[in-house]
Amino acid sequence: MNDFKYAIDVRNVTKSFSKRVVVNKVSLQVEKGTVYGFLGPNGSGKTTFLRMICGLLVPDSGEGTCLGHDVIKEQKLIKDKIGYMTQKFSLYTDLTVRENLDFTARLYGVKNRKQAIDKIIEEHGLGQFNKIIAKNLSGGWKQKLALGACLIHEPVLLLLDEPTAGVDPLARREFWDTIQKLSMEKGITALVTTHYMDEAERCQRLAYLAYGDMLTKGTIDDIISREGLYTWIVKGPNLLNLAIELRKLKEVEQVLAFGNILHLSSRDKSEVERVIPTKIDKNHEFYPVSTSLEDIFINLMSKARK
């Protein structure tokens, strides 16, 4: 079944634990071959959503398909075609790199198992760690092993849950280079949860989930344009106290500290440009800048809390 446009196409998916709604009527469409970023604060429902997509959890309500298969009725067919990488390293720490890959390949019934394992080891640079016990690997190499295990059965969809948490910047960059290469060269679709804005900016499309609700989704340009948020920089002395005073103004939606500058945001451009110059002195600079993805997401999260 390959005649489908969306690798993921779900509508109004809901999941509760006890009386707490963790995912609330979330709809999401992810086109085949897309690297799709899934963002949101801790506890927002991202992991629960991924587990419903890959068949580990059954939605309480809603409907949809993953790789053309019904997410409720055809979970086994879905599981065979996806690679799911959990937040926490979930392979066997007392097995070697090769043994972990061999075990995973056996689970999926991979044909020509040795050839498939050798290919993963070569493509992910794991040769030098071939006989190393997994618990002795660094965070970055554990990450590469986990991704290799996800790919051993040649899935067409990757579900990656905060895959770069706890690894260094170089390992993060190499990981994302790999994901984008898989997308471009093999047409693999990836739905990736992340907290990092630089990673979000490498995705073709984004969705932002907070406290179970989908707040926004689309391309970066679409999201920034849709929110209609204007941003200015404030530089100068005594910014901590100034930020406190600026947050009291009704014209101002948020004031964020970024190092030795403030990001001030509002939807009322003319009023801010009229009022703010009267609240700062000649030692302060005040000028407009392009609104960033981080400005947008912090604003969305702040509103969702209220």
Residue frames as qw, qx, qy, qz and C-alpha x, y, z in Angstrom:
[[0.000, 0.890, 0.456, 0.000, 0.00, 0.00, 0.00],
 [0.483, -0.186, 0.061, 0.853, 2.03, 2.95, -1.30],
 [0.086, 0.544, 0.462, 0.695, -0.69, 5.14, -2.83],
 [0.350, -0.828, -0.401, 0.174, -0.91, 7.57, 0.06],
 [0.268, 0.813, -0.075, 0.512, 0.25, 11.17, 0.25],
 [0.316, -0.753, 0.361, -0.450, 0.79, 11.37, 4.00],
 [0.452, 0.191, -0.827, 0.275, 3.04, 9.07, 6.00],
 [0.099, -0.320, -0.749, 0.572, 1.00, 10.20, 9.01],
 [0.261, -0.304, -0.336, -0.852, -2.59, 11.40, 8.68],
 [0.275, -0.382, -0.826, 0.311, -4.53, 11.47, 11.95],
 [0.205, -0.501, -0.204, -0.816, -7.53, 13.50, 13.06],
 [0.565, -0.560, 0.059, -0.603, -8.79, 14.41, 16.54],
 [0.722, 0.013, -0.653, 0.229, -6.60, 11.85, 18.30],
 [0.427, -0.686, 0.224, -0.545, -7.16, 11.88, 22.07],
 [0.708, -0.024, -0.664, 0.240, -5.53, 9.99, 24.94],
 [0.432, -0.709, 0.199, -0.520, -6.19, 10.21, 28.68],
 [0.512, 0.064, -0.784, 0.347, -4.59, 8.57, 31.69],
 [0.107, -0.427, -0.695, 0.569, -7.03, 8.35, 34.60],
 [0.178, 0.850, 0.467, -0.170, -8.87, 11.67, 34.30],
 [0.173, -0.714, 0.250, 0.630, -5.98, 13.63, 32.81],
 [0.726, 0.664, 0.179, 0.011, -6.17, 14.38, 29.09],
 [0.583, -0.454, 0.372, 0.561, -2.61, 14.06, 27.77],
 [0.138, -0.023, 0.591, 0.794, -3.36, 14.47, 24.05],
 [0.300, 0.537, 0.534, -0.581, -6.47, 16.46, 23.21],
 [0.595, 0.701, 0.374, -0.125, -8.04, 16.10, 19.75],
 [0.201, -0.647, 0.472, 0.564, -4.74, 16.46, 17.91],
 [0.797, 0.557, 0.232, -0.016, -4.71, 16.32, 14.10],
 [0.241, -0.696, 0.511, 0.443, -1.49, 16.03, 12.12],
 [0.855, 0.504, 0.124, 0.008, -0.56, 15.36, 8.50],
 [0.362, -0.660, 0.529, 0.392, 3.06, 14.55, 7.63],
 [0.728, 0.601, -0.194, -0.266, 3.87, 14.20, 3.93],
 [0.960, -0.005, 0.120, 0.254, 6.07, 11.34, 2.78],
 [0.688, 0.364, -0.034, 0.627, 9.77, 12.22, 2.73],
 [0.110, -0.855, 0.030, -0.507, 9.37, 15.16, 5.13],
 [0.466, -0.041, -0.605, 0.645, 11.51, 15.90, 8.18],
 [0.356, -0.708, -0.325, -0.517, 8.84, 17.15, 10.56],
 [0.216, 0.222, -0.606, 0.733, 9.69, 18.78, 13.90],
 [0.546, -0.606, -0.530, -0.231, 7.44, 18.17, 16.90],
 [0.243, 0.312, -0.438, 0.808, 8.00, 20.70, 19.67],
 [0.556, -0.657, -0.261, -0.438, 6.56, 21.49, 23.06],
 [0.234, -0.637, 0.565, -0.469, 7.42, 21.70, 26.77],
 [0.145, 0.103, -0.965, 0.192, 7.96, 18.65, 28.94],
 [0.200, 0.314, 0.806, -0.461, 4.67, 16.91, 29.67],
 [0.359, 0.352, -0.124, -0.856, 2.95, 18.34, 26.60],
 [0.818, 0.256, 0.397, -0.328, 1.97, 14.94, 25.16],
 [0.399, 0.665, -0.535, -0.336, 4.61, 14.54, 22.46],
 [0.041, -0.304, 0.952, -0.019, 5.81, 11.11, 23.57],
 [0.511, 0.265, 0.715, -0.397, 2.26, 9.85, 24.07],
 [0.604, 0.637, -0.040, -0.477, 1.40, 10.98, 20.55],
 [0.279, 0.553, -0.754, -0.220, 4.39, 9.15, 19.07],
 [0.225, -0.109, 0.949, -0.192, 3.46, 5.99, 20.94],
 [0.619, 0.440, 0.466, -0.454, -0.04, 6.11, 19.51],
 [0.518, 0.671, -0.341, -0.406, 1.33, 6.55, 15.99],
 [0.259, 0.463, -0.844, -0.078, 3.66, 3.56, 16.29],
 [0.751, -0.153, -0.551, -0.330, 1.08, 1.28, 17.89],
 [0.345, 0.077, -0.763, 0.542, 2.37, 1.14, 21.46],
 [0.181, 0.288, 0.573, -0.746, -0.73, 2.96, 22.73],
 [0.090, 0.508, 0.771, 0.374, -4.30, 2.91, 21.44],
 [0.099, -0.214, 0.008, -0.972, -6.08, 6.29, 21.13],
 [0.225, 0.324, 0.733, -0.554, -9.22, 6.75, 23.23],
 [0.488, 0.730, 0.429, -0.214, -10.83, 8.47, 20.25],
 [0.126, 0.744, -0.395, -0.524, -9.97, 9.89, 16.87],
 [0.887, 0.315, 0.334, 0.046, -8.96, 8.22, 13.63],
 [0.216, 0.857, -0.386, -0.263, -6.30, 8.14, 10.99],
 [0.960, 0.246, -0.039, 0.131, -3.57, 6.27, 9.20],
 [0.311, -0.756, 0.514, 0.261, 0.16, 5.73, 9.41],
 [0.091, -0.346, 0.822, 0.442, 1.81, 4.59, 6.18],
 [0.493, 0.014, -0.562, -0.664, -1.64, 3.92, 4.80],
 [0.462, -0.218, -0.856, 0.076, -2.64, 1.62, 7.67],
 [0.479, -0.722, -0.252, -0.430, -5.31, 2.30, 10.29],
 [0.107, 0.537, -0.600, 0.584, -3.63, 3.42, 13.54],
 [0.623, -0.283, 0.454, -0.571, -6.15, 1.49, 15.63],
 [0.937, 0.118, 0.177, -0.278, -6.85, -1.67, 13.60],
 [0.874, 0.426, -0.133, 0.191, -3.55, -2.31, 11.81],
 [0.353, -0.875, 0.330, 0.004, -0.88, -1.65, 14.41],
 [0.808, -0.221, 0.471, 0.277, 1.21, -4.73, 13.55],
 [0.661, 0.575, 0.291, 0.384, 1.52, -3.65, 9.91],
 [0.033, 0.971, -0.093, 0.216, 2.64, -0.19, 11.06],
 [0.622, -0.690, 0.357, 0.097, 5.26, -1.50, 13.51],
 [0.849, 0.069, 0.384, 0.355, 7.00, -3.48, 10.77],
 [0.521, 0.652, 0.235, 0.498, 7.61, -0.34, 8.70],
 [0.109, -0.941, 0.076, -0.312, 8.76, 2.20, 11.29],
 [0.629, 0.092, -0.492, 0.595, 11.84, 2.83, 13.40],
 [0.415, -0.848, -0.175, -0.280, 11.11, 4.21, 16.87],
 [0.524, 0.240, -0.461, 0.674, 13.93, 5.79, 18.92],
 [0.486, -0.753, -0.442, 0.029, 12.99, 6.45, 22.54],
 [0.116, -0.938, 0.186, -0.269, 14.19, 9.32, 24.75],
 [0.553, -0.620, 0.554, -0.054, 16.17, 6.94, 26.92],
 [0.285, 0.457, -0.815, -0.214, 18.74, 4.54, 25.45],
 [0.819, -0.084, 0.260, -0.504, 16.71, 1.34, 25.23],
 [0.772, 0.341, -0.535, -0.042, 19.11, -1.22, 23.79],
 [0.898, -0.397, -0.156, 0.107, 20.86, -3.82, 25.94],
 [0.069, -0.921, 0.368, -0.106, 23.77, -2.23, 27.80],
 [0.622, -0.464, 0.629, 0.050, 25.45, -5.60, 28.47],
 [0.819, 0.370, 0.393, 0.196, 25.55, -6.54, 24.78],
 [0.403, -0.261, 0.348, 0.805, 28.15, -5.34, 22.28],
 [0.307, 0.473, -0.165, -0.809, 27.33, -3.01, 19.41],
 [0.327, 0.170, -0.797, -0.478, 27.16, -5.92, 16.95],
 [0.077, -0.228, -0.951, 0.194, 25.14, -8.08, 19.32],
 [0.238, 0.484, 0.420, -0.729, 22.56, -5.33, 19.79],
 [0.396, 0.418, -0.378, -0.725, 22.21, -4.89, 16.05],
 [0.249, 0.068, -0.941, -0.219, 21.98, -8.65, 15.55],
 [0.076, 0.328, 0.830, -0.445, 19.29, -8.96, 18.23],
 [0.342, 0.514, 0.162, -0.770, 17.24, -6.15, 16.66],
 [0.352, 0.336, -0.647, -0.588, 17.64, -7.63, 13.17],
 [0.117, -0.094, -0.989, 0.012, 16.37, -10.99, 14.45],
 [0.219, 0.421, 0.603, -0.641, 13.32, -9.33, 16.01],
 [0.441, 0.567, -0.058, -0.693, 12.39, -7.86, 12.64],
 [0.835, 0.227, 0.499, 0.047, 13.21, -11.02, 10.72],
 [0.223, 0.828, -0.339, -0.387, 15.79, -9.23, 8.58],
 [0.944, 0.273, 0.120, 0.137, 17.06, -11.34, 5.69],
 [0.658, 0.471, -0.183, 0.558, 20.82, -11.40, 4.98],
 [0.513, -0.837, -0.178, 0.061, 21.29, -10.32, 8.58],
 [0.683, -0.362, 0.122, 0.623, 25.10, -10.13, 8.58],
 [0.378, 0.369, 0.353, 0.772, 25.13, -8.00, 5.45],
 [0.189, -0.838, -0.336, -0.385, 22.53, -5.63, 6.94],
 [0.623, -0.732, -0.079, 0.263, 24.50, -5.30, 10.19],
 [0.639, -0.099, 0.221, 0.730, 27.78, -4.68, 8.36],
 [0.201, 0.610, 0.371, 0.671, 26.09, -1.95, 6.32],
 [0.373, -0.884, -0.227, -0.167, 24.77, -0.17, 9.42],
 [0.707, -0.537, 0.043, 0.458, 28.15, -0.41, 11.17],
 [0.534, 0.132, 0.296, 0.781, 29.92, 1.07, 8.14],
 [0.055, 0.707, 0.381, 0.593, 27.38, 3.83, 7.43],
 [0.434, -0.865, -0.134, -0.214, 27.32, 5.00, 11.06],
 [0.268, 0.704, -0.517, 0.408, 31.04, 4.72, 11.73],
 [0.760, -0.516, 0.221, -0.326, 30.58, 2.06, 14.40],
 [0.853, 0.306, -0.411, 0.099, 33.37, -0.25, 13.21],
 [0.262, 0.481, -0.618, 0.563, 35.83, 0.72, 15.93],
 [0.435, -0.263, 0.531, -0.678, 33.19, -0.11, 18.57],
 [0.662, 0.064, -0.618, -0.418, 32.07, -3.37, 16.99],
 [0.674, -0.152, -0.705, 0.161, 32.93, -5.49, 20.05],
 [0.045, 0.210, -0.458, 0.863, 32.45, -2.80, 22.72],
 [0.129, -0.504, -0.818, 0.246, 29.76, -3.30, 25.36],
 [0.027, 0.731, 0.414, 0.542, 27.02, -0.68, 24.85],
 [0.465, -0.843, -0.244, 0.116, 27.24, 0.67, 28.42],
 [0.604, -0.408, 0.146, 0.668, 30.84, 1.73, 27.71],
 [0.362, 0.509, 0.405, 0.667, 29.87, 3.95, 24.78],
 [0.056, -0.166, -0.187, 0.967, 29.64, 7.73, 25.11],
 [0.394, 0.535, 0.483, -0.571, 26.27, 9.45, 24.73],
 [0.383, 0.604, -0.326, -0.619, 26.97, 10.34, 21.11],
 [0.197, 0.264, -0.906, -0.264, 27.93, 6.79, 20.13],
 [0.245, 0.271, 0.869, -0.333, 24.96, 5.32, 21.98],
 [0.439, 0.592, 0.162, -0.656, 22.84, 7.67, 19.90],
 [0.356, 0.489, -0.627, -0.492, 24.43, 6.40, 16.66],
 [0.002, 0.040, -0.999, 0.018, 23.91, 2.81, 17.74],
 [0.342, 0.421, 0.662, -0.517, 20.26, 3.48, 18.61],
 [0.474, 0.600, -0.129, -0.631, 19.66, 5.11, 15.22],
 [0.216, 0.364, -0.850, -0.314, 21.41, 2.23, 13.49],
 [0.162, 0.154, 0.950, -0.218, 19.12, -0.23, 15.27],
 [0.431, 0.544, 0.348, -0.630, 16.12, 1.83, 14.13],
 [0.456, 0.624, -0.351, -0.528, 17.29, 1.51, 10.53],
 [0.291, -0.306, 0.897, 0.128, 18.34, -2.16, 10.49],
 [0.449, 0.363, 0.816, -0.018, 15.04, -3.31, 8.92],
 [0.149, 0.113, 0.463, 0.866, 14.94, -0.42, 6.40],
 [0.106, 0.656, 0.649, -0.371, 11.87, 1.42, 7.71],
 [0.253, 0.552, 0.407, 0.683, 10.16, 4.14, 5.69],
 [0.283, -0.825, -0.109, -0.477, 9.20, 6.22, 8.74],
 [0.492, 0.049, -0.586, 0.642, 11.32, 7.24, 11.75],
 [0.437, -0.818, -0.224, -0.301, 9.74, 8.38, 15.01],
 [0.585, 0.200, -0.419, 0.664, 12.53, 10.00, 17.02],
 [0.459, -0.823, -0.315, -0.112, 11.79, 11.14, 20.57],
 [0.243, -0.932, 0.268, -0.009, 14.29, 13.82, 21.65],
 [0.958, 0.167, -0.076, 0.222, 17.08, 11.82, 20.00],
 [0.519, 0.527, -0.272, 0.616, 19.83, 14.39, 20.66],
 [0.513, -0.805, 0.052, -0.295, 19.16, 15.04, 24.35],
 [0.745, -0.596, 0.280, 0.102, 22.37, 14.85, 26.36],
 [0.819, 0.152, 0.241, 0.499, 24.83, 14.75, 23.46],
 [0.319, -0.503, 0.109, 0.796, 27.39, 17.38, 22.46],
 [0.381, 0.710, 0.017, -0.592, 26.79, 19.98, 19.71],
 [0.147, 0.462, -0.746, -0.456, 28.96, 18.17, 17.16],
 [0.150, 0.117, 0.982, -0.002, 27.09, 14.89, 17.69],
 [0.368, 0.603, 0.500, -0.500, 23.77, 16.77, 17.35],
 [0.327, 0.668, -0.296, -0.599, 24.85, 18.31, 14.07],
 [0.061, 0.281, -0.909, -0.301, 26.09, 14.98, 12.68],
 [0.287, 0.305, 0.876, -0.241, 22.85, 13.31, 13.71],
 [0.412, 0.689, 0.283, -0.525, 20.76, 15.89, 11.87],
 [0.209, 0.561, -0.605, -0.525, 22.99, 15.64, 8.81],
 [0.101, -0.035, 0.989, 0.101, 22.23, 11.91, 8.81],
 [0.344, 0.508, 0.690, -0.383, 18.47, 12.41, 9.14],
 [0.376, 0.722, -0.044, -0.580, 18.37, 14.92, 6.30],
 [0.102, 0.422, -0.806, -0.402, 20.49, 12.65, 4.12],
 [0.224, 0.181, 0.955, -0.075, 18.07, 9.76, 4.76],
 [0.379, 0.653, 0.432, -0.493, 15.18, 12.01, 3.79],
 [0.306, 0.720, -0.301, -0.546, 16.78, 13.36, 0.62],
 [0.149, 0.430, -0.837, -0.305, 18.43, 10.17, -0.67],
 [0.049, -0.086, -0.995, 0.006, 16.04, 7.45, 0.50],
 [0.388, -0.383, -0.413, -0.730, 12.76, 9.32, 0.89],
 [0.420, -0.326, -0.774, 0.344, 12.49, 8.36, 4.56],
 [0.291, -0.752, -0.193, -0.559, 9.98, 10.38, 6.59],
 [0.460, -0.059, -0.628, 0.625, 10.98, 11.52, 10.09],
 [0.386, -0.800, -0.213, -0.407, 8.86, 12.92, 12.91],
 [0.584, 0.116, -0.480, 0.645, 11.31, 14.29, 15.48],
 [0.409, -0.875, -0.256, -0.045, 10.58, 15.75, 18.91],
 [0.590, 0.189, -0.213, 0.755, 13.08, 18.37, 20.08],
 [0.286, -0.847, -0.302, 0.330, 13.57, 21.29, 22.45],
 [0.445, -0.365, 0.257, 0.776, 16.34, 22.88, 20.40],
 [0.388, 0.790, 0.149, -0.450, 15.44, 25.81, 18.16],
 [0.074, 0.608, -0.635, -0.471, 18.42, 25.24, 15.86],
 [0.231, 0.039, 0.961, 0.149, 17.13, 21.71, 15.24],
 [0.384, 0.632, 0.575, -0.350, 13.59, 22.96, 14.67],
 [0.259, 0.778, -0.178, -0.544, 14.92, 25.29, 11.99],
 [0.042, -0.354, 0.847, 0.394, 16.33, 22.32, 10.08],
 [0.373, 0.331, 0.859, -0.119, 12.86, 20.79, 9.72],
 [0.041, 0.251, 0.591, 0.766, 10.66, 21.36, 6.68],
 [0.449, -0.569, -0.320, -0.610, 7.55, 21.69, 8.81],
 [0.120, 0.142, -0.718, 0.671, 6.82, 22.06, 12.52],
 [0.525, -0.593, -0.486, -0.369, 4.05, 21.42, 15.01],
 [0.063, 0.336, -0.566, 0.750, 3.91, 22.85, 18.53],
 [0.623, -0.452, -0.612, -0.182, 2.06, 20.94, 21.25],
 [0.030, 0.329, -0.533, 0.779, 1.47, 22.32, 24.76],
 [0.364, -0.012, 0.663, -0.655, -0.43, 20.65, 27.59],
 [0.459, 0.269, 0.845, -0.055, -2.08, 18.26, 25.16],
 [0.445, 0.791, 0.319, -0.274, -3.29, 20.87, 22.66],
 [0.605, 0.264, 0.357, 0.661, -1.93, 21.59, 19.20],
 [0.092, -0.757, -0.178, 0.622, -1.16, 25.32, 19.22],
 [0.378, 0.779, -0.233, -0.442, 0.29, 25.81, 15.74],
 [0.739, -0.045, 0.593, 0.316, 1.77, 23.93, 12.78],
 [0.565, 0.819, 0.096, -0.029, 3.19, 24.65, 9.34],
 [0.690, 0.391, -0.134, 0.594, 6.42, 25.91, 7.83],
 [0.442, -0.342, -0.298, 0.774, 8.58, 28.26, 9.89],
 [0.022, 0.092, 0.210, 0.973, 7.55, 31.21, 7.71],
 [0.406, -0.485, -0.604, -0.485, 3.87, 30.27, 7.99],
 [0.561, -0.533, -0.559, 0.299, 4.02, 30.02, 11.78],
 [0.333, -0.259, -0.152, 0.894, 5.85, 33.32, 12.27],
 [0.102, -0.192, -0.367, -0.905, 3.56, 35.14, 9.82],
 [0.445, -0.504, -0.675, -0.305, 0.38, 33.68, 11.30],
 [0.488, -0.501, -0.528, 0.482, 1.19, 34.77, 14.85],
 [0.107, 0.852, 0.213, 0.467, 1.61, 38.41, 13.82],
 [0.623, -0.703, -0.101, 0.329, 4.16, 39.07, 16.56],
 [0.382, 0.826, -0.181, 0.373, 6.56, 42.03, 16.21],
 [0.808, -0.417, -0.141, 0.391, 9.88, 42.05, 18.05],
 [0.164, 0.917, -0.201, 0.303, 12.36, 44.73, 19.10],
 [0.733, 0.000, -0.405, 0.547, 15.79, 44.71, 20.72],
 [0.288, -0.934, 0.037, -0.207, 16.53, 46.77, 23.83],
 [0.755, 0.130, -0.323, 0.556, 20.19, 47.32, 24.76],
 [0.044, -0.755, 0.177, -0.629, 21.74, 49.31, 27.55],
 [0.118, 0.271, -0.751, 0.591, 22.38, 49.40, 31.31],
 [0.326, 0.005, 0.644, -0.692, 20.28, 47.98, 34.14],
 [0.440, 0.005, -0.650, -0.619, 18.27, 45.69, 31.88],
 [0.247, -0.231, -0.919, 0.203, 17.00, 43.47, 34.70],
 [0.066, 0.454, 0.506, -0.730, 15.05, 46.28, 36.35],
 [0.297, 0.298, -0.305, -0.855, 14.02, 47.69, 32.97],
 [0.302, -0.074, -0.887, -0.341, 12.58, 44.30, 31.95],
 [0.091, -0.398, -0.807, 0.426, 10.42, 44.25, 35.09],
 [0.173, 0.494, 0.190, -0.831, 9.00, 47.67, 34.24],
 [0.287, 0.237, -0.578, -0.726, 8.46, 46.90, 30.56],
 [0.176, -0.188, -0.962, -0.096, 6.48, 43.75, 31.40],
 [0.073, 0.467, 0.624, -0.622, 3.96, 45.91, 33.24],
 [0.230, 0.337, -0.219, -0.886, 3.00, 47.80, 30.06],
 [0.692, 0.347, 0.521, -0.360, -0.28, 46.72, 28.47],
 [0.573, 0.704, -0.257, -0.333, 1.19, 47.23, 25.01],
 [0.148, 0.558, -0.816, -0.011, 3.91, 44.62, 25.66],
 [0.917, -0.076, -0.242, -0.309, 3.21, 40.87, 25.38],
 [0.924, -0.285, -0.039, 0.251, 6.58, 39.52, 26.48],
 [0.090, 0.890, -0.433, 0.109, 10.08, 40.61, 27.42],
 [0.983, -0.088, -0.019, 0.160, 12.82, 37.98, 27.21],
 [0.250, -0.836, 0.450, 0.192, 16.45, 38.29, 28.24],
 [0.923, 0.326, 0.003, 0.205, 18.98, 36.99, 25.70],
 [0.677, 0.099, -0.150, 0.714, 22.45, 37.55, 27.14],
 [0.239, -0.353, -0.214, 0.879, 23.00, 41.30, 27.43],
 [0.212, -0.074, -0.346, -0.911, 19.94, 42.31, 25.39],
 [0.436, 0.279, 0.667, -0.536, 16.16, 42.17, 25.76],
 [0.048, -0.213, -0.767, -0.603, 13.70, 40.86, 23.20],
 [0.306, 0.308, 0.444, -0.784, 10.45, 42.79, 23.49],
 [0.006, 0.187, 0.844, 0.502, 7.43, 41.46, 21.58],
 [0.328, 0.412, 0.446, -0.723, 3.94, 42.72, 20.85],
 [0.370, 0.468, 0.734, 0.323, 1.18, 42.58, 18.27],
 [0.073, 0.948, 0.295, -0.094, 0.60, 46.33, 18.55],
 [0.684, 0.198, 0.086, 0.697, 3.48, 47.73, 16.52],
 [0.111, 0.705, 0.115, 0.691, 2.46, 51.38, 16.45],
 [0.560, -0.791, -0.070, -0.236, 1.71, 51.60, 20.18],
 [0.853, -0.326, 0.013, 0.407, 4.98, 49.97, 21.18],
 [0.563, 0.286, 0.110, 0.768, 6.97, 52.31, 18.97],
 [0.129, -0.776, -0.121, -0.606, 5.10, 55.23, 20.52],
 [0.675, -0.714, -0.044, -0.183, 5.32, 54.18, 24.17],
 [0.901, -0.177, -0.095, 0.384, 8.69, 52.46, 24.63],
 [0.471, 0.460, -0.111, 0.744, 10.87, 55.48, 23.76],
 [0.305, -0.725, 0.068, -0.613, 9.21, 57.30, 26.67],
 [0.866, -0.487, 0.012, -0.116, 10.15, 54.47, 29.08],
 [0.860, -0.054, 0.016, 0.508, 13.86, 54.24, 28.29],
 [0.174, -0.890, 0.091, 0.412, 16.62, 56.82, 28.49],
 [0.444, 0.818, -0.316, -0.185, 19.30, 57.99, 26.08],
 [0.204, -0.550, 0.810, 0.026, 21.67, 55.22, 27.21],
 [0.641, 0.139, 0.746, -0.117, 19.36, 52.56, 25.78],
 [0.166, 0.213, -0.659, -0.702, 19.04, 51.40, 22.19],
 [0.558, 0.325, 0.649, -0.403, 15.65, 50.32, 20.87],
 [0.323, 0.428, -0.523, -0.662, 15.14, 48.96, 17.35],
 [0.887, 0.143, 0.147, -0.415, 13.07, 46.33, 15.47],
 [0.078, -0.387, 0.891, 0.224, 14.32, 42.87, 14.48],
 [0.616, 0.002, -0.630, -0.473, 12.78, 39.87, 12.77],
 [0.743, -0.352, 0.331, -0.462, 10.70, 37.75, 15.12],
 [0.152, 0.381, -0.911, -0.039, 12.41, 34.42, 15.77],
 [0.664, -0.186, -0.680, -0.251, 10.90, 30.98, 16.15],
 [0.413, -0.156, -0.701, 0.560, 11.95, 31.04, 19.81],
 [0.172, 0.000, 0.193, -0.966, 10.07, 34.32, 20.37],
 [0.609, -0.107, -0.412, -0.669, 6.95, 32.69, 18.90],
 [0.668, -0.156, -0.728, 0.005, 7.14, 29.45, 20.86],
 [0.244, -0.101, -0.612, 0.745, 7.81, 31.12, 24.20],
 [0.336, -0.019, 0.032, -0.941, 4.84, 33.39, 23.56],
 [0.678, -0.116, -0.553, -0.470, 2.61, 30.43, 22.68],
 [0.562, -0.135, -0.758, 0.304, 3.70, 28.48, 25.75],
 [0.041, -0.030, -0.442, 0.896, 3.11, 31.46, 28.03],
 [0.515, -0.058, -0.139, -0.844, -0.43, 31.89, 26.69],
 [0.682, -0.096, -0.690, -0.224, -1.14, 28.16, 27.01],
 [0.353, -0.059, -0.740, 0.569, -0.29, 28.28, 30.73],
 [0.204, -0.057, 0.236, -0.948, -2.89, 30.97, 31.43]]
